[in-house]
Amino acid sequence: MTPADERPNAGWRAWRYPLCFALQAIGTITLVVTALPRYQGILKDPSALTEPFTNLRVALGLIGLSQVGYWIGRAIPPPAPSRGIPVLGQVIRFFGRLLFMFVTSVFGFLFITRSHGVEIPSARSIVFVIGLFAIYCFTDQVEQLGRAVSRGRSA
């Protein structure tokens, strides 16, 4: 009997972090990539706010996908290389923060400055804030991964 056979669900545990991280990445990146053109369209033509609520359902589905990955995988430590790679860890953390800063700047432009003269309906505002939280959670997970890559496995 191998050590993996002695532990119940050993195969699931090995795949849990990568699967959860993949769910988060797919949900978050797809949300950002699909939402930005919509908001650019809204700034060009405010009547685009009358688009069907199916887009909101798609956004909520992507947010849900990302949140499932985050909350299931939250307690699992990210995999770390045997020796730390500080430069790679910093690059990973940098891109995670960059994504969050980019999204929060769009949030600030649309909701705080209101300089564009577009009134966002409350349902869309709520979905946007929930999406912002999902992106924050993804950023948190990317930060954890970057720290693990920087430190490596503890001896």
KAJOVEN-V155216 format. One record per helix or strand. SS is the DSSP state (alpha for helix, beta for strand). FROM is the first residue (numbers start at 0). LEN is the number of residues. If there is no record, write none. Layout:
SS,FROM,LEN
SS,FROM,LEN
//
This chain:
alpha,2,4
alpha,9,35
alpha,45,5
alpha,53,20
alpha,85,28
alpha,121,30
//
